[in-house]
Amino acid sequence: MPDDGSATMAKWGRKMERREDEDRKATQGMKKAISAAMKDTQTKRNITNQLVEARKGPAAVKREGFGDDGEIITGNPEDCPWERD
């Protein structure tokens, strides 16, 4: 019996169909869970606030750095070592 790969391809095709069905069922289940959760006003408010925060993007992060002479450079405008007396 020559092996032309058709059995392997058929097995792969069945495996992909199963995965697609599982994905479709998971998506439907997730939609139902979100719909049920959104009926609770507190949960709806929390999710809405999180979406608003996510859309704002990441906040600026202050990072400290060290200069050649070992002085800490913070990036704060009030910290200007060259303007000292």
mmCIF file of the N, C-alpha and C atoms, coordinates in Angstrom:
data_MODEL
# 
_entry.id   MODEL 
# 
loop_
_atom_site.group_PDB 
_atom_site.id 
_atom_site.type_symbol 
_atom_site.label_atom_id 
_atom_site.label_alt_id 
_atom_site.label_comp_id 
_atom_site.label_asym_id 
_atom_site.label_entity_id 
_atom_site.label_seq_id 
_atom_site.pdbx_PDB_ins_code 
_atom_site.Cartn_x 
_atom_site.Cartn_y 
_atom_site.Cartn_z 
_atom_site.occupancy 
_atom_site.B_iso_or_equiv 
_atom_site.pdbx_formal_charge 
_atom_site.auth_seq_id 
_atom_site.auth_comp_id 
_atom_site.auth_asym_id 
_atom_site.auth_atom_id 
_atom_site.pdbx_PDB_model_num 
ATOM 1   N N  . MET A 1 1  ? 0.846   -1.171 0.000  1.00 0.00 ? 1  MET A N  1 
ATOM 2   C CA . MET A 1 1  ? 0.000   0.000  0.000  1.00 0.00 ? 1  MET A CA 1 
ATOM 3   C C  . MET A 1 1  ? 0.891   1.233  0.000  1.00 0.00 ? 1  MET A C  1 
ATOM 4   N N  . PRO A 1 2  ? 0.905   1.987  -1.062 1.00 0.00 ? 2  PRO A N  1 
ATOM 5   C CA . PRO A 1 2  ? 1.756   3.178  -1.125 1.00 0.00 ? 2  PRO A CA 1 
ATOM 6   C C  . PRO A 1 2  ? 1.198   4.292  -0.236 1.00 0.00 ? 2  PRO A C  1 
ATOM 7   N N  . ASP A 1 3  ? 2.107   5.020  0.391  1.00 0.00 ? 3  ASP A N  1 
ATOM 8   C CA . ASP A 1 3  ? 1.719   6.116  1.283  1.00 0.00 ? 3  ASP A CA 1 
ATOM 9   C C  . ASP A 1 3  ? 1.824   7.426  0.513  1.00 0.00 ? 3  ASP A C  1 
ATOM 10  N N  . ASP A 1 4  ? 0.686   7.963  0.113  1.00 0.00 ? 4  ASP A N  1 
ATOM 11  C CA . ASP A 1 4  ? 0.677   9.225  -0.623 1.00 0.00 ? 4  ASP A CA 1 
ATOM 12  C C  . ASP A 1 4  ? 0.400   10.415 0.291  1.00 0.00 ? 4  ASP A C  1 
ATOM 13  N N  . GLY A 1 5  ? 0.217   10.174 1.587  1.00 0.00 ? 5  GLY A N  1 
ATOM 14  C CA . GLY A 1 5  ? 0.014   11.256 2.538  1.00 0.00 ? 5  GLY A CA 1 
ATOM 15  C C  . GLY A 1 5  ? -1.444  11.620 2.733  1.00 0.00 ? 5  GLY A C  1 
ATOM 16  N N  . SER A 1 6  ? -2.365  10.967 2.039  1.00 0.00 ? 6  SER A N  1 
ATOM 17  C CA . SER A 1 6  ? -3.773  11.327 2.150  1.00 0.00 ? 6  SER A CA 1 
ATOM 18  C C  . SER A 1 6  ? -4.322  11.014 3.542  1.00 0.00 ? 6  SER A C  1 
ATOM 19  N N  . ALA A 1 7  ? -3.859  9.930  4.153  1.00 0.00 ? 7  ALA A N  1 
ATOM 20  C CA . ALA A 1 7  ? -4.331  9.593  5.502  1.00 0.00 ? 7  ALA A CA 1 
ATOM 21  C C  . ALA A 1 7  ? -3.869  10.651 6.500  1.00 0.00 ? 7  ALA A C  1 
ATOM 22  N N  . THR A 1 8  ? -2.635  11.092 6.351  1.00 0.00 ? 8  THR A N  1 
ATOM 23  C CA . THR A 1 8  ? -2.103  12.126 7.246  1.00 0.00 ? 8  THR A CA 1 
ATOM 24  C C  . THR A 1 8  ? -2.855  13.438 7.060  1.00 0.00 ? 8  THR A C  1 
ATOM 25  N N  . MET A 1 9  ? -3.123  13.789 5.827  1.00 0.00 ? 9  MET A N  1 
ATOM 26  C CA . MET A 1 9  ? -3.857  15.023 5.543  1.00 0.00 ? 9  MET A CA 1 
ATOM 27  C C  . MET A 1 9  ? -5.291  14.937 6.076  1.00 0.00 ? 9  MET A C  1 
ATOM 28  N N  . ALA A 1 10 ? -5.924  13.772 5.941  1.00 0.00 ? 10 ALA A N  1 
ATOM 29  C CA . ALA A 1 10 ? -7.287  13.612 6.445  1.00 0.00 ? 10 ALA A CA 1 
ATOM 30  C C  . ALA A 1 10 ? -7.302  13.727 7.966  1.00 0.00 ? 10 ALA A C  1 
ATOM 31  N N  . LYS A 1 11 ? -6.313  13.120 8.625  1.00 0.00 ? 11 LYS A N  1 
ATOM 32  C CA . LYS A 1 11 ? -6.210  13.202 10.087 1.00 0.00 ? 11 LYS A CA 1 
ATOM 33  C C  . LYS A 1 11 ? -6.008  14.660 10.518 1.00 0.00 ? 11 LYS A C  1 
ATOM 34  N N  . TRP A 1 12 ? -5.146  15.377 9.810  1.00 0.00 ? 12 TRP A N  1 
ATOM 35  C CA . TRP A 1 12 ? -4.893  16.788 10.122 1.00 0.00 ? 12 TRP A CA 1 
ATOM 36  C C  . TRP A 1 12 ? -6.161  17.616 9.911  1.00 0.00 ? 12 TRP A C  1 
ATOM 37  N N  . GLY A 1 13 ? -6.909  17.324 8.850  1.00 0.00 ? 13 GLY A N  1 
ATOM 38  C CA . GLY A 1 13 ? -8.150  18.044 8.565  1.00 0.00 ? 13 GLY A CA 1 
ATOM 39  C C  . GLY A 1 13 ? -9.184  17.841 9.668  1.00 0.00 ? 13 GLY A C  1 
ATOM 40  N N  . ARG A 1 14 ? -9.327  16.582 10.147 1.00 0.00 ? 14 ARG A N  1 
ATOM 41  C CA . ARG A 1 14 ? -10.271 16.318 11.234 1.00 0.00 ? 14 ARG A CA 1 
ATOM 42  C C  . ARG A 1 14 ? -9.842  17.029 12.510 1.00 0.00 ? 14 ARG A C  1 
ATOM 43  N N  . LYS A 1 15 ? -8.541  17.058 12.761 1.00 0.00 ? 15 LYS A N  1 
ATOM 44  C CA . LYS A 1 15 ? -8.013  17.725 13.960 1.00 0.00 ? 15 LYS A CA 1 
ATOM 45  C C  . LYS A 1 15 ? -8.303  19.230 13.892 1.00 0.00 ? 15 LYS A C  1 
ATOM 46  N N  . MET A 1 16 ? -8.124  19.851 12.732 1.00 0.00 ? 16 MET A N  1 
ATOM 47  C CA . MET A 1 16 ? -8.387  21.281 12.572 1.00 0.00 ? 16 MET A CA 1 
ATOM 48  C C  . MET A 1 16 ? -9.872  21.587 12.725 1.00 0.00 ? 16 MET A C  1 
ATOM 49  N N  . GLU A 1 17 ? -10.734 20.711 12.204 1.00 0.00 ? 17 GLU A N  1 
ATOM 50  C CA . GLU A 1 17 ? -12.179 20.911 12.366 1.00 0.00 ? 17 GLU A CA 1 
ATOM 51  C C  . GLU A 1 17 ? -12.572 20.868 13.829 1.00 0.00 ? 17 GLU A C  1 
ATOM 52  N N  . ARG A 1 18 ? -11.994 19.921 14.591 1.00 0.00 ? 18 ARG A N  1 
ATOM 53  C CA . ARG A 1 18 ? -12.276 19.836 16.026 1.00 0.00 ? 18 ARG A CA 1 
ATOM 54  C C  . ARG A 1 18 ? -11.834 21.101 16.740 1.00 0.00 ? 18 ARG A C  1 
ATOM 55  N N  . ARG A 1 19 ? -10.665 21.587 16.398 1.00 0.00 ? 19 ARG A N  1 
ATOM 56  C CA . ARG A 1 19 ? -10.156 22.813 17.031 1.00 0.00 ? 19 ARG A CA 1 
ATOM 57  C C  . ARG A 1 19 ? -11.035 24.013 16.696 1.00 0.00 ? 19 ARG A C  1 
ATOM 58  N N  . GLU A 1 20 ? -11.489 24.113 15.471 1.00 0.00 ? 20 GLU A N  1 
ATOM 59  C CA . GLU A 1 20 ? -12.371 25.212 15.089 1.00 0.00 ? 20 GLU A CA 1 
ATOM 60  C C  . GLU A 1 20 ? -13.698 25.127 15.827 1.00 0.00 ? 20 GLU A C  1 
ATOM 61  N N  . ASP A 1 21 ? -14.248 23.916 15.985 1.00 0.00 ? 21 ASP A N  1 
ATOM 62  C CA . ASP A 1 21 ? -15.489 23.743 16.735 1.00 0.00 ? 21 ASP A CA 1 
ATOM 63  C C  . ASP A 1 21 ? -15.297 24.136 18.201 1.00 0.00 ? 21 ASP A C  1 
ATOM 64  N N  . GLU A 1 22 ? -14.181 23.724 18.796 1.00 0.00 ? 22 GLU A N  1 
ATOM 65  C CA . GLU A 1 22 ? -13.899 24.088 20.186 1.00 0.00 ? 22 GLU A CA 1 
ATOM 66  C C  . GLU A 1 22 ? -13.769 25.603 20.338 1.00 0.00 ? 22 GLU A C  1 
ATOM 67  N N  . ASP A 1 23 ? -13.118 26.237 19.383 1.00 0.00 ? 23 ASP A N  1 
ATOM 68  C CA . ASP A 1 23 ? -12.968 27.692 19.411 1.00 0.00 ? 23 ASP A CA 1 
ATOM 69  C C  . ASP A 1 23 ? -14.324 28.379 19.299 1.00 0.00 ? 23 ASP A C  1 
ATOM 70  N N  . ARG A 1 24 ? -15.161 27.899 18.414 1.00 0.00 ? 24 ARG A N  1 
ATOM 71  C CA . ARG A 1 24 ? -16.494 28.479 18.238 1.00 0.00 ? 24 ARG A CA 1 
ATOM 72  C C  . ARG A 1 24 ? -17.311 28.336 19.525 1.00 0.00 ? 24 ARG A C  1 
ATOM 73  N N  . LYS A 1 25 ? -17.263 27.158 20.157 1.00 0.00 ? 25 LYS A N  1 
ATOM 74  C CA . LYS A 1 25 ? -18.002 26.936 21.402 1.00 0.00 ? 25 LYS A CA 1 
ATOM 75  C C  . LYS A 1 25 ? -17.457 27.816 22.523 1.00 0.00 ? 25 LYS A C  1 
ATOM 76  N N  . ALA A 1 26 ? -16.137 27.953 22.602 1.00 0.00 ? 26 ALA A N  1 
ATOM 77  C CA . ALA A 1 26 ? -15.537 28.798 23.635 1.00 0.00 ? 26 ALA A CA 1 
ATOM 78  C C  . ALA A 1 26 ? -15.929 30.258 23.442 1.00 0.00 ? 26 ALA A C  1 
ATOM 79  N N  . THR A 1 27 ? -15.965 30.713 22.203 1.00 0.00 ? 27 THR A N  1 
ATOM 80  C CA . THR A 1 27 ? -16.362 32.097 21.907 1.00 0.00 ? 27 THR A CA 1 
ATOM 81  C C  . THR A 1 27 ? -17.806 32.338 22.321 1.00 0.00 ? 27 THR A C  1 
ATOM 82  N N  . GLN A 1 28 ? -18.683 31.404 22.010 1.00 0.00 ? 28 GLN A N  1 
ATOM 83  C CA . GLN A 1 28 ? -20.090 31.546 22.400 1.00 0.00 ? 28 GLN A CA 1 
ATOM 84  C C  . GLN A 1 28 ? -20.235 31.543 23.913 1.00 0.00 ? 28 GLN A C  1 
ATOM 85  N N  . GLY A 1 29 ? -19.496 30.657 24.598 1.00 0.00 ? 29 GLY A N  1 
ATOM 86  C CA . GLY A 1 29 ? -19.548 30.606 26.054 1.00 0.00 ? 29 GLY A CA 1 
ATOM 87  C C  . GLY A 1 29 ? -19.043 31.887 26.680 1.00 0.00 ? 29 GLY A C  1 
ATOM 88  N N  . MET A 1 30 ? -17.981 32.464 26.095 1.00 0.00 ? 30 MET A N  1 
ATOM 89  C CA . MET A 1 30 ? -17.439 33.711 26.612 1.00 0.00 ? 30 MET A CA 1 
ATOM 90  C C  . MET A 1 30 ? -18.449 34.844 26.437 1.00 0.00 ? 30 MET A C  1 
ATOM 91  N N  . LYS A 1 31 ? -19.129 34.887 25.300 1.00 0.00 ? 31 LYS A N  1 
ATOM 92  C CA . LYS A 1 31 ? -20.135 35.923 25.068 1.00 0.00 ? 31 LYS A CA 1 
ATOM 93  C C  . LYS A 1 31 ? -21.266 35.810 26.089 1.00 0.00 ? 31 LYS A C  1 
ATOM 94  N N  . LYS A 1 32 ? -21.688 34.582 26.385 1.00 0.00 ? 32 LYS A N  1 
ATOM 95  C CA . LYS A 1 32 ? -22.750 34.380 27.370 1.00 0.00 ? 32 LYS A CA 1 
ATOM 96  C C  . LYS A 1 32 ? -22.294 34.814 28.760 1.00 0.00 ? 32 LYS A C  1 
ATOM 97  N N  . ALA A 1 33 ? -21.057 34.481 29.110 1.00 0.00 ? 33 ALA A N  1 
ATOM 98  C CA . ALA A 1 33 ? -20.532 34.851 30.433 1.00 0.00 ? 33 ALA A CA 1 
ATOM 99  C C  . ALA A 1 33 ? -20.416 36.367 30.571 1.00 0.00 ? 33 ALA A C  1 
ATOM 100 N N  . ILE A 1 34 ? -19.945 37.035 29.535 1.00 0.00 ? 34 ILE A N  1 
ATOM 101 C CA . ILE A 1 34 ? -19.819 38.500 29.575 1.00 0.00 ? 34 ILE A CA 1 
ATOM 102 C C  . ILE A 1 34 ? -21.199 39.144 29.642 1.00 0.00 ? 34 ILE A C  1 
ATOM 103 N N  . SER A 1 35 ? -22.147 38.613 28.888 1.00 0.00 ? 35 SER A N  1 
ATOM 104 C CA . SER A 1 35 ? -23.503 39.152 28.907 1.00 0.00 ? 35 SER A CA 1 
ATOM 105 C C  . SER A 1 35 ? -24.113 39.015 30.300 1.00 0.00 ? 35 SER A C  1 
ATOM 106 N N  . ALA A 1 36 ? -23.912 37.870 30.937 1.00 0.00 ? 36 ALA A N  1 
ATOM 107 C CA . ALA A 1 36 ? -24.444 37.663 32.284 1.00 0.00 ? 36 ALA A CA 1 
ATOM 108 C C  . ALA A 1 36 ? -23.755 38.583 33.284 1.00 0.00 ? 36 ALA A C  1 
ATOM 109 N N  . ALA A 1 37 ? -22.442 38.782 33.132 1.00 0.00 ? 37 ALA A N  1 
ATOM 110 C CA . ALA A 1 37 ? -21.698 39.636 34.059 1.00 0.00 ? 37 ALA A CA 1 
ATOM 111 C C  . ALA A 1 37 ? -22.094 41.098 33.903 1.00 0.00 ? 37 ALA A C  1 
ATOM 112 N N  . MET A 1 38 ? -22.426 41.506 32.703 1.00 0.00 ? 38 MET A N  1 
ATOM 113 C CA . MET A 1 38 ? -22.785 42.906 32.463 1.00 0.00 ? 38 MET A CA 1 
ATOM 114 C C  . MET A 1 38 ? -24.150 43.269 33.038 1.00 0.00 ? 38 MET A C  1 
ATOM 115 N N  . LYS A 1 39 ? -24.938 42.283 33.433 1.00 0.00 ? 39 LYS A N  1 
ATOM 116 C CA . LYS A 1 39 ? -26.229 42.571 34.058 1.00 0.00 ? 39 LYS A CA 1 
ATOM 117 C C  . LYS A 1 39 ? -26.060 43.092 35.476 1.00 0.00 ? 39 LYS A C  1 
ATOM 118 N N  . ASP A 1 40 ? -24.931 42.769 36.103 1.00 0.00 ? 40 ASP A N  1 
ATOM 119 C CA . ASP A 1 40 ? -24.634 43.281 37.438 1.00 0.00 ? 40 ASP A CA 1 
ATOM 120 C C  . ASP A 1 40 ? -24.058 44.688 37.286 1.00 0.00 ? 40 ASP A C  1 
ATOM 121 N N  . THR A 1 41 ? -24.661 45.673 37.952 1.00 0.00 ? 41 THR A N  1 
ATOM 122 C CA . THR A 1 41 ? -24.241 47.069 37.754 1.00 0.00 ? 41 THR A CA 1 
ATOM 123 C C  . THR A 1 41 ? -22.828 47.313 38.244 1.00 0.00 ? 41 THR A C  1 
ATOM 124 N N  . GLN A 1 42 ? -22.426 46.704 39.355 1.00 0.00 ? 42 GLN A N  1 
ATOM 125 C CA . GLN A 1 42 ? -21.071 46.915 39.878 1.00 0.00 ? 42 GLN A CA 1 
ATOM 126 C C  . GLN A 1 42 ? -20.025 46.348 38.916 1.00 0.00 ? 42 GLN A C  1 
ATOM 127 N N  . THR A 1 43 ? -20.282 45.169 38.396 1.00 0.00 ? 43 THR A N  1 
ATOM 128 C CA . THR A 1 43 ? -19.354 44.551 37.442 1.00 0.00 ? 43 THR A CA 1 
ATOM 129 C C  . THR A 1 43 ? -19.278 45.381 36.164 1.00 0.00 ? 43 THR A C  1 
ATOM 130 N N  . LYS A 1 44 ? -20.422 45.862 35.715 1.00 0.00 ? 44 LYS A N  1 
ATOM 131 C CA . LYS A 1 44 ? -20.455 46.691 34.498 1.00 0.00 ? 44 LYS A CA 1 
ATOM 132 C C  . LYS A 1 44 ? -19.636 47.955 34.696 1.00 0.00 ? 44 LYS A C  1 
ATOM 133 N N  . ARG A 1 45 ? -19.766 48.581 35.866 1.00 0.00 ? 45 ARG A N  1 
ATOM 134 C CA . ARG A 1 45 ? -19.007 49.802 36.165 1.00 0.00 ? 45 ARG A CA 1 
ATOM 135 C C  . ARG A 1 45 ? -17.500 49.503 36.193 1.00 0.00 ? 45 ARG A C  1 
ATOM 136 N N  . ASN A 1 46 ? -17.114 48.393 36.826 1.00 0.00 ? 46 ASN A N  1 
ATOM 137 C CA . ASN A 1 46 ? -15.698 48.035 36.900 1.00 0.00 ? 46 ASN A CA 1 
ATOM 138 C C  . ASN A 1 46 ? -15.113 47.765 35.516 1.00 0.00 ? 46 ASN A C  1 
ATOM 139 N N  . ILE A 1 47 ? -15.835 47.031 34.706 1.00 0.00 ? 47 ILE A N  1 
ATOM 140 C CA . ILE A 1 47 ? -15.343 46.722 33.361 1.00 0.00 ? 47 ILE A CA 1 
ATOM 141 C C  . ILE A 1 47 ? -15.238 47.993 32.532 1.00 0.00 ? 47 ILE A C  1 
ATOM 142 N N  . THR A 1 48 ? -16.228 48.872 32.645 1.00 0.00 ? 48 THR A N  1 
ATOM 143 C CA . THR A 1 48 ? -16.200 50.127 31.906 1.00 0.00 ? 48 THR A CA 1 
ATOM 144 C C  . THR A 1 48 ? -15.003 50.976 32.325 1.00 0.00 ? 48 THR A C  1 
ATOM 145 N N  . ASN A 1 49 ? -14.744 51.056 33.623 1.00 0.00 ? 49 ASN A N  1 
ATOM 146 C CA . ASN A 1 49 ? -13.591 51.824 34.103 1.00 0.00 ? 49 ASN A CA 1 
ATOM 147 C C  . ASN A 1 49 ? -12.278 51.240 33.604 1.00 0.00 ? 49 ASN A C  1 
ATOM 148 N N  . GLN A 1 50 ? -12.179 49.923 33.588 1.00 0.00 ? 50 GLN A N  1 
ATOM 149 C CA . GLN A 1 50 ? -10.954 49.291 33.093 1.00 0.00 ? 50 GLN A CA 1 
ATOM 150 C C  . GLN A 1 50 ? -10.757 49.551 31.609 1.00 0.00 ? 50 GLN A C  1 
ATOM 151 N N  . LEU A 1 51 ? -11.837 49.544 30.834 1.00 0.00 ? 51 LEU A N  1 
ATOM 152 C CA . LEU A 1 51 ? -11.717 49.847 29.409 1.00 0.00 ? 51 LEU A CA 1 
ATOM 153 C C  . LEU A 1 51 ? -11.279 51.285 29.185 1.00 0.00 ? 51 LEU A C  1 
ATOM 154 N N  . VAL A 1 52 ? -11.812 52.206 29.976 1.00 0.00 ? 52 VAL A N  1 
ATOM 155 C CA . VAL A 1 52 ? -11.416 53.615 29.850 1.00 0.00 ? 52 VAL A CA 1 
ATOM 156 C C  . VAL A 1 52 ? -9.932  53.763 30.168 1.00 0.00 ? 52 VAL A C  1 
ATOM 157 N N  . GLU A 1 53 ? -9.461  53.125 31.237 1.00 0.00 ? 53 GLU A N  1 
ATOM 158 C CA . GLU A 1 53 ? -8.045  53.190 31.602 1.00 0.00 ? 53 GLU A CA 1 
ATOM 159 C C  . GLU A 1 53 ? -7.165  52.558 30.530 1.00 0.00 ? 53 GLU A C  1 
ATOM 160 N N  . ALA A 1 54 ? -7.619  51.463 29.941 1.00 0.00 ? 54 ALA A N  1 
ATOM 161 C CA . ALA A 1 54 ? -6.836  50.792 28.907 1.00 0.00 ? 54 ALA A CA 1 
ATOM 162 C C  . ALA A 1 54 ? -6.704  51.665 27.663 1.00 0.00 ? 54 ALA A C  1 
ATOM 163 N N  . ARG A 1 55 ? -7.734  52.417 27.345 1.00 0.00 ? 55 ARG A N  1 
ATOM 164 C CA . ARG A 1 55 ? -7.692  53.274 26.157 1.00 0.00 ? 55 ARG A CA 1 
ATOM 165 C C  . ARG A 1 55 ? -6.779  54.477 26.350 1.00 0.00 ? 55 ARG A C  1 
ATOM 166 N N  . LYS A 1 56 ? -6.537  54.874 27.597 1.00 0.00 ? 56 LYS A N  1 
ATOM 167 C CA . LYS A 1 56 ? -5.653  56.009 27.862 1.00 0.00 ? 56 LYS A CA 1 
ATOM 168 C C  . LYS A 1 56 ? -4.208  55.672 27.535 1.00 0.00 ? 56 LYS A C  1 
ATOM 169 N N  . GLY A 1 57 ? -3.860  54.418 27.617 1.00 0.00 ? 57 GLY A N  1 
ATOM 170 C CA . GLY A 1 57 ? -2.493  54.001 27.332 1.00 0.00 ? 57 GLY A CA 1 
ATOM 171 C C  . GLY A 1 57 ? -1.658  54.015 28.598 1.00 0.00 ? 57 GLY A C  1 
ATOM 172 N N  . PRO A 1 58 ? -0.424  53.566 28.485 1.00 0.00 ? 58 PRO A N  1 
ATOM 173 C CA . PRO A 1 58 ? 0.437   53.496 29.670 1.00 0.00 ? 58 PRO A CA 1 
ATOM 174 C C  . PRO A 1 58 ? 0.831   54.886 30.165 1.00 0.00 ? 58 PRO A C  1 
ATOM 175 N N  . ALA A 1 59 ? 0.931   55.003 31.469 1.00 0.00 ? 59 ALA A N  1 
ATOM 176 C CA . ALA A 1 59 ? 1.345   56.271 32.082 1.00 0.00 ? 59 ALA A CA 1 
ATOM 177 C C  . ALA A 1 59 ? 2.853   56.432 31.925 1.00 0.00 ? 59 ALA A C  1 
ATOM 178 N N  . ALA A 1 60 ? 3.295   57.667 31.953 1.00 0.00 ? 60 ALA A N  1 
ATOM 179 C CA . ALA A 1 60 ? 4.726   57.934 31.848 1.00 0.00 ? 60 ALA A CA 1 
ATOM 180 C C  . ALA A 1 60 ? 5.428   57.379 33.086 1.00 0.00 ? 60 ALA A C  1 
ATOM 181 N N  . VAL A 1 61 ? 6.529   56.716 32.873 1.00 0.00 ? 61 VAL A N  1 
ATOM 182 C CA . VAL A 1 61 ? 7.267   56.107 33.962 1.00 0.00 ? 61 VAL A CA 1 
ATOM 183 C C  . VAL A 1 61 ? 8.508   56.948 34.240 1.00 0.00 ? 61 VAL A C  1 
ATOM 184 N N  . LYS A 1 62 ? 8.676   57.349 35.512 1.00 0.00 ? 62 LYS A N  1 
ATOM 185 C CA . LYS A 1 62 ? 9.882   58.086 35.880 1.00 0.00 ? 62 LYS A CA 1 
ATOM 186 C C  . LYS A 1 62 ? 10.975  57.081 36.188 1.00 0.00 ? 62 LYS A C  1 
ATOM 187 N N  . ARG A 1 63 ? 12.081  57.231 35.524 1.00 0.00 ? 63 ARG A N  1 
ATOM 188 C CA . ARG A 1 63 ? 13.201  56.320 35.724 1.00 0.00 ? 63 ARG A CA 1 
ATOM 189 C C  . ARG A 1 63 ? 14.407  57.119 36.167 1.00 0.00 ? 63 ARG A C  1 
ATOM 190 N N  . GLU A 1 64 ? 15.159  56.539 37.064 1.00 0.00 ? 64 GLU A N  1 
ATOM 191 C CA . GLU A 1 64 ? 16.379  57.201 37.508 1.00 0.00 ? 64 GLU A CA 1 
ATOM 192 C C  . GLU A 1 64 ? 17.557  56.696 36.681 1.00 0.00 ? 64 GLU A C  1 
ATOM 193 N N  . GLY A 1 65 ? 18.472  57.586 36.423 1.00 0.00 ? 65 GLY A N  1 
ATOM 194 C CA . GLY A 1 65 ? 19.691  57.227 35.728 1.00 0.00 ? 65 GLY A CA 1 
ATOM 195 C C  . GLY A 1 65 ? 20.878  57.803 36.465 1.00 0.00 ? 65 GLY A C  1 
ATOM 196 N N  . PHE A 1 66 ? 22.032  57.331 36.162 1.00 0.00 ? 66 PHE A N  1 
ATOM 197 C CA . PHE A 1 66 ? 23.238  57.780 36.830 1.00 0.00 ? 66 PHE A CA 1 
ATOM 198 C C  . PHE A 1 66 ? 24.184  58.389 35.809 1.00 0.00 ? 66 PHE A C  1 
ATOM 199 N N  . GLY A 1 67 ? 24.682  59.575 36.128 1.00 0.00 ? 67 GLY A N  1 
ATOM 200 C CA . GLY A 1 67 ? 25.626  60.250 35.251 1.00 0.00 ? 67 GLY A CA 1 
ATOM 201 C C  . GLY A 1 67 ? 27.033  59.704 35.422 1.00 0.00 ? 67 GLY A C  1 
ATOM 202 N N  . ASP A 1 68 ? 27.983  60.296 34.674 1.00 0.00 ? 68 ASP A N  1 
ATOM 203 C CA . ASP A 1 68 ? 29.378  59.848 34.736 1.00 0.00 ? 68 ASP A CA 1 
ATOM 204 C C  . ASP A 1 68 ? 29.996  60.088 36.101 1.00 0.00 ? 68 ASP A C  1 
ATOM 205 N N  . ASP A 1 69 ? 29.559  61.145 36.796 1.00 0.00 ? 69 ASP A N  1 
ATOM 206 C CA . ASP A 1 69 ? 30.154  61.466 38.087 1.00 0.00 ? 69 ASP A CA 1 
ATOM 207 C C  . ASP A 1 69 ? 29.409  60.812 39.250 1.00 0.00 ? 69 ASP A C  1 
ATOM 208 N N  . GLY A 1 70 ? 28.469  59.902 38.967 1.00 0.00 ? 70 GLY A N  1 
ATOM 209 C CA . GLY A 1 70 ? 27.750  59.195 40.011 1.00 0.00 ? 70 GLY A CA 1 
ATOM 210 C C  . GLY A 1 70 ? 26.521  59.909 40.512 1.00 0.00 ? 70 GLY A C  1 
ATOM 211 N N  . GLU A 1 71 ? 26.216  61.081 39.962 1.00 0.00 ? 71 GLU A N  1 
ATOM 212 C CA . GLU A 1 71 ? 25.055  61.829 40.411 1.00 0.00 ? 71 GLU A CA 1 
ATOM 213 C C  . GLU A 1 71 ? 23.792  61.229 39.803 1.00 0.00 ? 71 GLU A C  1 
ATOM 214 N N  . ILE A 1 72 ? 22.734  61.179 40.613 1.00 0.00 ? 72 ILE A N  1 
ATOM 215 C CA . ILE A 1 72 ? 21.475  60.599 40.150 1.00 0.00 ? 72 ILE A CA 1 
ATOM 216 C C  . ILE A 1 72 ? 20.734  61.625 39.304 1.00 0.00 ? 72 ILE A C  1 
ATOM 217 N N  . ILE A 1 73 ? 20.306  61.191 38.135 1.00 0.00 ? 73 ILE A N  1 
ATOM 218 C CA . ILE A 1 73 ? 19.528  62.032 37.233 1.00 0.00 ? 73 ILE A CA 1 
ATOM 219 C C  . ILE A 1 73 ? 18.106  61.479 37.250 1.00 0.00 ? 73 ILE A C  1 
ATOM 220 N N  . THR A 1 74 ? 17.164  62.237 37.784 1.00 0.00 ? 74 THR A N  1 
ATOM 221 C CA . THR A 1 74 ? 15.803  61.736 37.947 1.00 0.00 ? 74 THR A CA 1 
ATOM 222 C C  . THR A 1 74 ? 14.867  62.164 36.844 1.00 0.00 ? 74 THR A C  1 
ATOM 223 N N  . GLY A 1 75 ? 15.171  63.214 36.154 1.00 0.00 ? 75 GLY A N  1 
ATOM 224 C CA . GLY A 1 75 ? 14.271  63.706 35.132 1.00 0.00 ? 75 GLY A CA 1 
ATOM 225 C C  . GLY A 1 75 ? 13.253  64.683 35.666 1.00 0.00 ? 75 GLY A C  1 
ATOM 226 N N  . ASN A 1 76 ? 13.275  64.969 36.964 1.00 0.00 ? 76 ASN A N  1 
ATOM 227 C CA . ASN A 1 76 ? 12.360  65.955 37.528 1.00 0.00 ? 76 ASN A CA 1 
ATOM 228 C C  . ASN A 1 76 ? 12.876  67.353 37.219 1.00 0.00 ? 76 ASN A C  1 
ATOM 229 N N  . PRO A 1 77 ? 12.004  68.289 36.832 1.00 0.00 ? 77 PRO A N  1 
ATOM 230 C CA . PRO A 1 77 ? 12.469  69.626 36.446 1.00 0.00 ? 77 PRO A CA 1 
ATOM 231 C C  . PRO A 1 77 ? 13.075  70.408 37.615 1.00 0.00 ? 77 PRO A C  1 
ATOM 232 N N  . GLU A 1 78 ? 12.659  70.131 38.862 1.00 0.00 ? 78 GLU A N  1 
ATOM 233 C CA . GLU A 1 78 ? 13.210  70.886 39.985 1.00 0.00 ? 78 GLU A CA 1 
ATOM 234 C C  . GLU A 1 78 ? 14.596  70.404 40.388 1.00 0.00 ? 78 GLU A C  1 
ATOM 235 N N  . ASP A 1 79 ? 15.011  69.274 39.856 1.00 0.00 ? 79 ASP A N  1 
ATOM 236 C CA . ASP A 1 79 ? 16.315  68.746 40.209 1.00 0.00 ? 79 ASP A CA 1 
ATOM 237 C C  . ASP A 1 79 ? 17.316  69.102 39.108 1.00 0.00 ? 79 ASP A C  1 
ATOM 238 N N  . CYS A 1 80 ? 17.934  70.262 39.207 1.00 0.00 ? 80 CYS A N  1 
ATOM 239 C CA . CYS A 1 80 ? 18.895  70.728 38.202 1.00 0.00 ? 80 CYS A CA 1 
ATOM 240 C C  . CYS A 1 80 ? 20.230  70.962 38.888 1.00 0.00 ? 80 CYS A C  1 
ATOM 241 N N  . PRO A 1 81 ? 21.119  69.992 38.915 1.00 0.00 ? 81 PRO A N  1 
ATOM 242 C CA . PRO A 1 81 ? 22.385  70.157 39.634 1.00 0.00 ? 81 PRO A CA 1 
ATOM 243 C C  . PRO A 1 81 ? 23.263  71.270 39.058 1.00 0.00 ? 81 PRO A C  1 
ATOM 244 N N  . TRP A 1 82 ? 23.109  71.609 37.784 1.00 0.00 ? 82 TRP A N  1 
ATOM 245 C CA . TRP A 1 82 ? 23.948  72.654 37.201 1.00 0.00 ? 82 TRP A CA 1 
ATOM 246 C C  . TRP A 1 82 ? 23.512  74.062 37.632 1.00 0.00 ? 82 TRP A C  1 
ATOM 247 N N  . GLU A 1 83 ? 22.318  74.188 38.235 1.00 0.00 ? 83 GLU A N  1 
ATOM 248 C CA . GLU A 1 83 ? 21.861  75.489 38.680 1.00 0.00 ? 83 GLU A CA 1 
ATOM 249 C C  . GLU A 1 83 ? 22.119  75.722 40.174 1.00 0.00 ? 83 GLU A C  1 
ATOM 250 N N  . ARG A 1 84 ? 22.856  74.831 40.820 1.00 0.00 ? 84 ARG A N  1 
ATOM 251 C CA . ARG A 1 84 ? 23.150  74.995 42.240 1.00 0.00 ? 84 ARG A CA 1 
ATOM 252 C C  . ARG A 1 84 ? 24.179  76.084 42.468 1.00 0.00 ? 84 ARG A C  1 
ATOM 253 N N  . ASP A 1 85 ? 24.177  76.685 43.671 1.00 0.00 ? 85 ASP A N  1 
ATOM 254 C CA . ASP A 1 85 ? 25.181  77.701 44.009 1.00 0.00 ? 85 ASP A CA 1 
ATOM 255 C C  . ASP A 1 85 ? 26.514  77.072 44.299 1.00 0.00 ? 85 ASP A C  1 
# 
